[in-house]
C-alpha cells in the first residue's frame, strides 16, 4: 500500500509537470520525505495537503 501512495503521487505530479522536489519544497516537507513513504506512512493531513496541491481528490492518491 505504501508504494502505491508514492507511485500515485509521482504519477500524478509527472502528468502535471511538477517534480516531487517542488511539492516537498512548496509544502515545507523535508527533502526526500515523499520518497520515504515507500517504507513509512505519511500522515493523513500531509496526504490531504498533497491532494489539494495537485488538485485531486484524496481518494485518487489511495487508489491502486
Secondary structure in CASP SS format (residue, H / E / C, confidence):
PFRMAT SS
TARGET T0000
AUTHOR 0000-0000-0000
METHOD secondary structure of the structure
MODEL  1
X C 1.00
X H 1.00
X H 1.00
X H 1.00
X H 1.00
X H 1.00
X H 1.00
X H 1.00
X H 1.00
X H 1.00
X H 1.00
X H 1.00
X H 1.00
X H 1.00
X H 1.00
X C 1.00
X C 1.00
X C 1.00
X C 1.00
X H 1.00
X H 1.00
X H 1.00
X H 1.00
X H 1.00
X H 1.00
X H 1.00
X C 1.00
X C 1.00
X C 1.00
X C 1.00
X C 1.00
X C 1.00
X C 1.00
X C 1.00
X H 1.00
X H 1.00
X H 1.00
X H 1.00
X C 1.00
X C 1.00
X C 1.00
X C 1.00
X C 1.00
X H 1.00
X H 1.00
X H 1.00
X H 1.00
X H 1.00
X H 1.00
X H 1.00
X H 1.00
X H 1.00
X H 1.00
X H 1.00
X C 1.00
X C 1.00
X C 1.00
X H 1.00
X H 1.00
X H 1.00
X H 1.00
X H 1.00
X C 1.00
X C 1.00
END
